[in-house]
Amino acid sequence: MLDAVTVTIHRSQFPDAIRRALVTSLRTGQISAKFHYDGTRKALCWLALHEALSPARSRPDFREAYERSFDFLVKATRASGVHVIGLGCGGGWKEAELIEKLQANGRRCVYSPVDVSTALVITAWQTVLSVAKDCECHPLVVDLTEAENVVSLLGEGNGEKPRLITCFGLLPTLEPQVIGRQLISLVRAGDLLCLSANLAPGPDYRRGTEAVLPQYDNPRTREWLTGLLRDLGIGETDGELRFHVEPTPGQPGLLRIAADFVFERPKSMQMDRHSFAFGTGGRLRMLVSYRYTVELIRRLLATWGLTVLESWLTQRGEEGVFVCRRPNDAPPGRQHFDSSEAGQS
């Protein structure tokens, strides 16, 4: 393992930008997801949560879906060199497995772990180097909701290497138009995108979404989500974290899981010159997680000019992995996605 690493940090994650985003989050009552990963302590808490509760770490059918997608990517990659870009890299476990397979088949790899957390991109870098010691790495810390032209930050020179772009865990977290904007910019003709999506199992979309609520509403997830509140001086006696399923505003037919901290007594706090006050019944939106169906995913990808080449679902249909490409003659994609067109109820 190397003793040092150079990390590119986009201005969206400079301290002044983080502070402005936190003020905005408190003003609007909508906590940006990045604050659940900000700092080493929160990142380590999430890593422990993922290790303990993620089905991708414990269930054979989840592991099989990813393994089969990686085997497909290796066979589909003809070039001797490839640039693996891990959007929302987390701990980098999946990219490490993919890169290990690529190298075993004679491919030279460059890896760019991309996340909002410095601790996570360094963890992903270490994870990949533990199985691919000669892999060139370019870690990037960036808030994808704020940044434009991310491709210019990836350290790939003239960009001649074909790209394998992984997008694991971002589709549930980010609004469709936000992740769509980045993928439209990043995925070129000749690149492959490997994307995962949290799905609602079973034939009834709403019931399937409600059935997975225990994956969110549990002590470990509550501990992680309320870390920011404790940093702000908001304690357990000030309110309660509540989970529910709701429609997505502006996206007819798309459901999401939401977690709100509901104040049970008035609470005031101060941050520099900014004051914040919450009355009884006031809410802070702590989490949203979008739940799709296979049909919704395919329609969403089509609006971005992407064609699904192959897909793999877990045994009970709770998660899907999709490999996509942009046809040579496809337009860059469009931002609007009307999920009601997919015929969901």
C-alpha positions in Angstrom: 0.0 0.0 0.0 1.3 3.5 -0.9 2.0 5.9 1.9 0.3 8.9 0.2 -2.4 9.6 -2.3 -3.3 12.8 -4.3 -7.0 13.5 -4.1 -8.8 16.1 -6.3 -11.4 18.1 -4.3 -13.9 20.0 -6.3 -14.9 23.5 -5.0 -18.4 22.0 -4.2 -16.7 20.4 -1.3 -14.6 23.3 -0.1 -15.4 24.2 3.5 -17.2 27.4 2.6 -19.4 25.6 0.1 -20.2 22.9 2.8 -21.2 25.6 5.3 -23.4 27.3 2.8 -25.1 24.0 1.9 -25.7 23.3 5.6 -27.3 26.7 6.1 -29.5 26.1 3.1 -30.4 22.6 4.3 -31.6 24.0 7.7 -33.4 27.0 6.1 -35.3 24.8 3.7 -35.8 21.8 6.1 -34.2 19.5 3.5 -30.9 18.0 4.7 -28.6 17.4 1.8 -27.6 13.7 1.7 -23.9 14.6 1.7 -24.0 15.5 5.3 -24.6 11.9 6.3 -21.1 11.1 4.9 -19.3 14.3 5.8 -16.2 13.7 7.9 -14.5 10.5 8.8 -16.8 9.6 11.7 -20.0 9.7 9.6 -18.3 7.9 6.7 -17.1 5.1 9.1 -20.6 4.9 10.5 -22.0 4.4 7.1 -19.4 1.8 6.2 -20.2 -0.2 9.3 -24.0 0.1 8.5 -23.4 -1.1 4.9 -21.3 -4.0 6.1 -23.9 -5.1 8.6 -27.2 -4.5 6.7 -26.6 -4.3 3.0 -28.0 -7.3 1.2 -25.2 -6.9 -1.4 -22.8 -7.9 1.4 -24.7 -10.9 2.7 -27.2 -12.4 0.2 -25.9 -14.7 -2.5 -28.5 -13.6 -5.0 -27.4 -10.0 -4.7 -23.7 -11.0 -5.1 -24.6 -13.2 -8.1 -26.4 -10.3 -9.9 -23.3 -8.1 -9.6 -20.9 -10.9 -10.5 -22.8 -11.7 -13.7 -22.8 -8.0 -14.6 -19.1 -7.8 -14.1 -18.5 -11.0 -16.3 -20.6 -9.3 -19.0 -18.5 -6.1 -18.8 -15.3 -8.0 -19.1 -16.5 -9.8 -22.2 -17.8 -6.7 -23.7 -14.6 -4.7 -23.1 -12.3 -5.2 -26.1 -9.7 -2.5 -25.5 -6.4 -3.4 -23.7 -6.9 -0.4 -21.4 -10.0 0.9 -19.7 -10.9 3.7 -17.3 -13.3 2.6 -14.5 -15.2 5.5 -13.0 -17.0 4.7 -9.8 -19.7 7.3 -9.2 -20.8 7.2 -5.6 -18.0 4.7 -5.0 -18.6 4.2 -1.3 -16.1 1.7 0.0 -15.1 0.6 -3.5 -15.9 -3.2 -3.0 -17.8 -3.7 -6.2 -15.3 -1.7 -8.4 -12.5 -3.7 -6.8 -14.1 -7.0 -7.9 -14.7 -5.6 -11.4 -11.1 -4.3 -11.8 -9.7 -7.6 -10.5 -11.7 -9.5 -13.2 -10.6 -7.0 -15.8 -6.9 -7.4 -14.9 -7.2 -11.2 -14.8 -8.3 -10.9 -18.4 -5.4 -8.8 -19.4 -6.9 -5.3 -19.3 -4.9 -2.4 -17.9 -7.1 -0.3 -15.6 -7.3 3.3 -14.5 -9.7 3.9 -11.6 -11.4 7.1 -10.5 -13.4 6.7 -7.3 -15.9 9.6 -7.1 -17.8 10.4 -4.0 -18.9 13.3 -1.8 -16.7 12.1 1.1 -12.9 12.3 1.2 -12.9 9.3 3.7 -14.9 7.2 1.2 -12.8 7.9 -1.9 -9.6 7.1 0.1 -11.3 3.9 1.4 -12.3 2.9 -2.2 -8.7 3.7 -3.4 -7.3 1.4 -0.7 -9.8 -1.3 -1.4 -9.0 -1.4 -5.1 -5.2 -1.3 -4.5 -5.5 -4.3 -2.2 -6.5 -6.4 -5.2 -4.9 -4.4 -8.1 -1.6 -3.0 -6.9 -0.6 -1.6 -10.3 -3.9 0.2 -11.0 -3.5 3.9 -11.6 -6.0 5.9 -9.4 -7.4 9.4 -9.5 -9.7 9.9 -6.5 -12.2 12.8 -6.8 -14.3 14.4 -4.1 -17.3 16.2 -5.5 -20.9 17.0 -4.9 -22.6 15.8 -8.0 -25.7 17.9 -7.3 -23.5 21.0 -7.6 -20.8 20.2 -10.1 -20.7 20.6 -13.9 -18.3 19.0 -16.4 -17.2 16.3 -14.0 -15.4 14.6 -16.8 -12.7 17.3 -16.8 -11.8 16.4 -13.3 -11.2 12.7 -13.8 -7.5 12.9 -14.7 -7.8 10.8 -17.9 -5.7 12.9 -20.2 -7.1 12.9 -23.7 -9.8 10.5 -22.7 -8.9 7.9 -25.4 -9.5 4.9 -23.1 -13.0 3.5 -23.2 -14.8 4.0 -19.9 -16.7 1.6 -17.7 -18.9 3.9 -15.5 -20.3 2.3 -12.4 -23.2 4.0 -10.6 -24.1 1.9 -7.6 -26.3 3.4 -4.9 -26.8 6.9 -6.4 -30.0 6.3 -8.3 -32.0 5.8 -5.0 -30.3 8.8 -3.4 -30.3 11.5 -6.1 -33.2 13.1 -7.9 -33.6 11.6 -11.4 -32.8 14.9 -13.1 -29.6 15.3 -11.1 -28.1 11.9 -11.8 -29.4 12.1 -15.3 -27.5 15.4 -16.0 -24.3 13.8 -14.9 -24.8 10.6 -16.9 -25.8 12.5 -20.0 -22.5 14.4 -19.7 -20.3 11.4 -18.9 -21.5 8.5 -21.0 -20.1 8.7 -24.6 -20.7 6.3 -27.5 -18.4 3.4 -26.9 -18.6 3.6 -23.0 -20.5 1.2 -20.9 -22.6 2.2 -17.8 -23.3 -0.4 -15.1 -26.1 1.0 -12.9 -27.9 -0.5 -9.9 -31.4 0.4 -8.8 -33.4 -0.3 -5.6 -36.7 -1.9 -6.8 -40.1 -2.5 -5.3 -40.5 -6.3 -5.2 -43.8 -8.0 -6.3 -46.5 -6.9 -8.7 -47.9 -4.1 -6.5 -45.6 -1.1 -6.7 -46.8 0.6 -3.5 -47.0 -2.6 -1.4 -43.6 -3.6 -2.6 -42.1 -0.3 -1.6 -43.8 -0.4 1.8 -42.4 -4.0 2.3 -38.8 -2.8 2.2 -39.3 -0.1 4.9 -37.6 -2.3 7.6 -34.3 -2.0 5.6 -34.4 1.7 6.5 -36.4 1.9 9.7 -34.0 0.1 12.1 -31.7 1.1 14.9 -28.4 1.1 12.9 -29.9 3.4 10.2 -31.4 5.7 12.8 -28.1 6.0 14.5 -26.4 6.9 11.2 -29.1 9.4 10.1 -29.2 11.3 13.4 -25.4 11.8 13.6 -25.8 15.2 12.0 -28.6 16.2 14.4 -26.4 15.3 17.4 -23.6 17.5 15.9 -26.1 20.4 15.7 -27.2 19.9 19.3 -30.5 18.2 18.5 -31.1 15.3 20.9 -33.5 12.3 21.1 -35.8 14.2 23.5 -36.3 17.0 20.9 -38.2 14.8 18.4 -38.6 11.6 16.6 -37.3 10.1 13.3 -40.3 8.9 11.2 -40.2 6.8 8.0 -42.9 6.6 5.3 -43.6 6.1 1.6 -44.7 9.0 -0.5 -45.1 10.0 -4.2 -42.3 12.1 -5.7 -43.3 15.7 -6.4 -43.0 16.5 -10.1 -42.5 12.8 -11.0 -46.0 11.3 -11.3 -46.0 7.6 -10.6 -42.6 7.5 -8.9 -42.5 6.5 -5.2 -39.8 7.1 -2.6 -39.1 6.3 1.0 -38.6 9.3 3.2 -37.4 9.9 6.7 -38.3 13.1 8.6 -37.2 14.2 12.0 -40.3 15.7 13.6 -39.8 18.1 16.4 -41.9 17.4 19.5 -41.0 20.6 21.3 -39.6 24.0 20.1 -35.9 24.0 19.3 -33.5 26.9 18.5 -29.9 26.8 17.4 -27.2 29.2 16.2 -24.5 28.8 13.5 -22.2 31.7 13.2 -24.6 34.6 12.4 -27.4 32.3 11.3 -30.3 31.4 13.7 -32.7 28.6 13.2 -35.9 27.9 15.0 -38.2 24.9 14.8 -41.6 24.7 16.4 -43.5 21.7 17.6 -44.4 19.6 14.6 -41.6 21.2 12.5 -39.8 18.8 10.2 -36.3 18.2 8.8 -36.2 15.9 5.8 -33.3 13.6 6.6 -33.5 11.0 3.8 -35.2 10.2 0.5 -34.7 6.9 -1.3 -36.3 6.4 -4.7 -37.8 3.0 -5.4 -38.3 2.0 -9.1 -39.7 -0.8 -11.1 -37.8 -2.4 -14.1 -40.1 -0.6 -16.5 -39.6 2.7 -14.8 -35.8 2.2 -15.0 -35.8 1.4 -18.6 -37.9 4.5 -19.4 -35.7 6.7 -17.3 -32.6 5.4 -19.1 -34.2 5.9 -22.5 -34.8 9.6 -21.6 -31.0 9.9 -21.2 -30.3 8.3 -24.6 -29.2 5.0 -23.1 -30.1 1.5 -24.2 -30.1 -1.4 -21.8 -27.9 -4.2 -23.1 -28.5 -6.7 -20.3 -30.0 -6.7 -16.8 -30.0 -9.0 -13.7 -32.5 -9.0 -10.9 -32.1 -10.4 -7.4 -34.3 -13.4 -6.4 -37.2 -11.4 -4.9 -36.8 -8.5 -7.2 -35.5 -6.0 -4.6 -32.5 -4.8 -6.7 -31.5 -4.7 -10.3 -28.2 -4.3 -12.1 -28.4 -2.8 -15.6 -25.6 -2.5 -18.2 -26.3 0.3 -20.7 -24.6 2.1 -23.6 -25.3 5.1 -25.8 -25.8 4.1 -29.4 -23.5 5.8 -31.9 -26.3 7.8 -33.4 -28.2 8.5 -30.1 -28.8 12.1 -29.0 -27.3 13.1 -25.7 -30.6 12.6 -23.9 -33.2 14.9 -22.3 -33.8 16.0 -18.7 -37.6 15.5 -18.4 -38.7 12.1 -17.2 -42.5 11.5 -16.8 -42.8 8.2 -14.8 -46.5 8.2 -15.4 -45.8 7.3 -19.0 -44.6 3.9 -17.7 -48.1 3.0 -16.6 -47.3 2.6 -12.9 -49.9 3.1 -10.2 
